[in-house]
Amino acid sequence: MAFTYFFRDMHTLELIIKHVVPYIAGRSKVRVWDAGCAMGPEPYSLAMMFAENLGHFAFRNFHIDATDLDASNQFGKSIFEGVYKEDALRRIPRDYFKKYFQPDGMSGCFKINELIRSKVFYQRHDLLSLQPVGYGFSLVLCKNVLLHFQSSERIEVIKMFHGALAPGGYFAMEQTQKMPQEIEHLFEQVAPDAQLFRKVETV
């Protein structure tokens, strides 16, 4: 399970919006893969940021595949329902919180509104199967997961992500991770202060 919280690594999220929004302009469908989504804060954070920056019409075509190994078999329930305790929401910018959350029936809990929940689709997935959950992704994120893999496994998983991306698609990693030298040629780093890359086509 990847550790995360709402709007974690905001700098990288903002860079994703800066680069990916122009890239996907005019597309009939936009797919994002969040690999290692844990209990859902990261894909929901992304969905909220894209909702704010894509406009109503374009956001209708937006889709996030949120995956994790989920040995506890509990992540899916959390993501499907979109209900979180107030303590988990303290880092959310005030404007986002007011717009996209409402009190749930349980004391001290809030629920993400249907517009955002309808864009996040959860499934269990083992990255070491090296089988992507789809193809043609505009963006793949894998934050705080790759560090748990051996070097050879990390390389193979990133190669899988490369194959799953659409031409020119974007890939984001944890800030503490570096692109392995063996596969540097597969990506172009687009920001010197973030692990955000654009797919390079291979012959």
C-alpha positions in Angstrom: 0.0 0.0 0.0 1.3 3.4 -0.9 1.2 6.1 1.7 -0.5 9.3 0.5 -2.9 12.1 1.5 -4.9 14.7 -0.3 -2.9 17.2 -2.4 0.4 15.5 -1.4 3.4 16.9 -3.4 1.4 19.9 -4.6 4.3 21.1 -6.7 4.3 18.0 -8.9 0.5 18.1 -9.2 0.6 21.7 -10.4 3.2 20.9 -12.9 1.1 18.0 -14.2 -1.8 20.4 -14.7 0.5 22.9 -16.5 1.9 20.3 -18.9 -1.0 17.8 -19.3 -3.9 20.1 -19.8 -2.6 21.6 -23.0 -1.5 18.1 -24.2 -5.0 16.7 -23.8 -6.9 19.7 -25.2 -9.5 18.6 -27.8 -9.3 14.8 -27.0 -12.5 12.8 -27.1 -11.4 10.8 -24.1 -8.7 11.4 -21.5 -7.4 8.4 -19.4 -5.1 8.7 -16.4 -3.7 5.8 -14.4 -2.8 6.3 -10.8 -0.8 3.2 -9.8 -0.6 2.8 -6.1 -3.6 4.9 -5.1 -3.9 3.6 -1.5 -7.2 4.8 0.0 -7.9 7.3 -2.8 -6.7 10.8 -1.8 -4.3 11.1 -4.8 -6.7 10.2 -7.7 -9.4 12.3 -6.1 -7.0 15.2 -5.7 -6.1 14.9 -9.4 -9.7 14.7 -10.4 -10.5 17.9 -8.5 -7.6 19.8 -10.1 -8.5 18.6 -13.6 -12.1 19.6 -13.0 -11.0 23.1 -12.1 -8.7 23.4 -15.2 -10.4 21.5 -18.0 -13.9 23.1 -18.0 -17.2 21.3 -17.8 -17.4 19.9 -21.3 -13.8 18.5 -21.4 -14.1 17.0 -17.9 -17.0 14.9 -19.0 -14.4 12.8 -21.0 -12.0 12.4 -18.1 -11.4 9.0 -16.5 -8.9 7.9 -13.8 -8.0 4.2 -13.3 -7.0 4.0 -9.7 -5.1 0.8 -8.8 -3.4 -0.8 -5.8 -2.5 -4.3 -4.6 -4.9 -3.8 -1.7 -4.1 -6.9 0.4 -6.7 -5.7 2.9 -9.5 -5.6 0.3 -10.6 -2.3 1.9 -9.3 0.4 -0.5 -12.1 -0.1 -3.1 -14.8 0.5 -0.5 -13.2 3.8 0.5 -12.7 4.9 -3.0 -16.2 3.9 -4.2 -17.9 5.7 -1.3 -15.5 8.7 -1.2 -16.1 9.2 2.5 -13.2 10.4 4.7 -12.8 11.5 8.3 -12.2 15.2 8.9 -8.6 14.6 10.1 -7.7 13.3 6.6 -8.9 16.4 4.9 -7.0 19.1 6.8 -4.5 19.7 4.0 -7.1 20.3 1.3 -7.2 23.9 0.1 -10.3 25.7 1.5 -11.8 26.4 -1.9 -11.6 22.8 -3.0 -13.0 21.6 0.3 -16.0 23.9 0.1 -16.8 23.1 -3.5 -16.2 19.3 -3.6 -17.1 18.0 -0.1 -20.2 17.8 2.0 -20.9 16.4 5.4 -21.7 12.7 5.5 -24.2 11.1 7.8 -21.5 10.0 10.2 -20.1 12.5 12.7 -16.8 14.1 11.6 -16.9 12.6 8.1 -17.2 14.2 4.7 -18.1 12.8 1.3 -16.7 13.8 -2.1 -19.4 15.0 -4.5 -20.7 12.8 -7.3 -19.0 14.8 -10.1 -15.6 13.8 -8.8 -16.4 10.3 -7.6 -17.8 9.4 -11.0 -14.4 10.0 -12.6 -12.4 7.6 -10.5 -12.5 3.8 -11.2 -10.8 1.5 -8.7 -9.5 -2.0 -9.3 -7.0 -4.3 -7.6 -3.8 -4.7 -9.6 -0.3 -6.0 -9.0 2.3 -3.9 -10.8 4.8 -6.8 -10.8 2.4 -8.7 -13.1 3.8 -6.3 -15.7 0.4 -6.2 -17.3 -1.0 -2.7 -17.7 -4.7 -2.0 -16.9 -5.1 -0.4 -20.3 -3.3 1.6 -23.0 -3.4 5.1 -24.4 -3.1 6.9 -21.1 -2.3 10.6 -21.2 -0.8 10.4 -17.7 0.5 7.7 -15.5 1.4 8.4 -11.8 3.3 6.0 -9.6 4.2 7.7 -6.3 5.9 6.1 -3.3 5.5 2.5 -4.8 8.6 2.0 -6.9 10.9 2.4 -3.9 9.6 -0.9 -2.6 10.8 -2.8 -5.7 14.2 -4.2 -6.5 16.1 -2.3 -9.2 15.4 -4.8 -12.0 11.7 -4.8 -11.0 11.5 -1.0 -11.1 13.0 -0.9 -14.6 10.5 -3.4 -15.9 7.5 -1.7 -14.3 8.5 1.7 -15.8 8.9 0.1 -19.2 5.4 -1.2 -18.8 4.2 2.3 -18.0 6.0 3.6 -21.1 4.1 1.1 -23.2 0.8 2.0 -21.6 1.2 5.7 -22.4 -0.2 7.4 -25.4 2.4 9.0 -27.7 3.8 12.0 -25.9 2.1 11.0 -22.7 3.3 12.0 -19.2 4.7 9.9 -16.3 5.2 11.1 -12.8 7.2 9.5 -10.0 7.9 10.2 -6.3 10.3 13.1 -5.8 12.9 10.8 -4.1 13.0 8.4 -7.1 15.2 8.8 -10.1 14.8 7.5 -13.6 17.0 4.4 -13.9 19.9 5.0 -16.4 19.0 1.9 -18.3 15.7 3.4 -19.5 16.5 7.2 -19.5 16.1 7.1 -23.3 12.4 6.3 -23.0 11.5 9.6 -21.3 12.3 13.3 -21.4 12.2 15.1 -18.0 10.1 18.2 -18.4 10.8 20.0 -15.2 14.2 20.1 -13.4 12.7 20.2 -9.9 10.1 17.3 -10.3 10.1 13.7 -11.4 7.7 14.5 -14.3 8.6 13.0 -17.7 7.2 12.9 -21.2 7.2 9.7 -23.2 9.8 9.5 -26.0 8.9 7.2 -28.9 11.3 4.4 -29.7 12.1 3.0 -33.1 
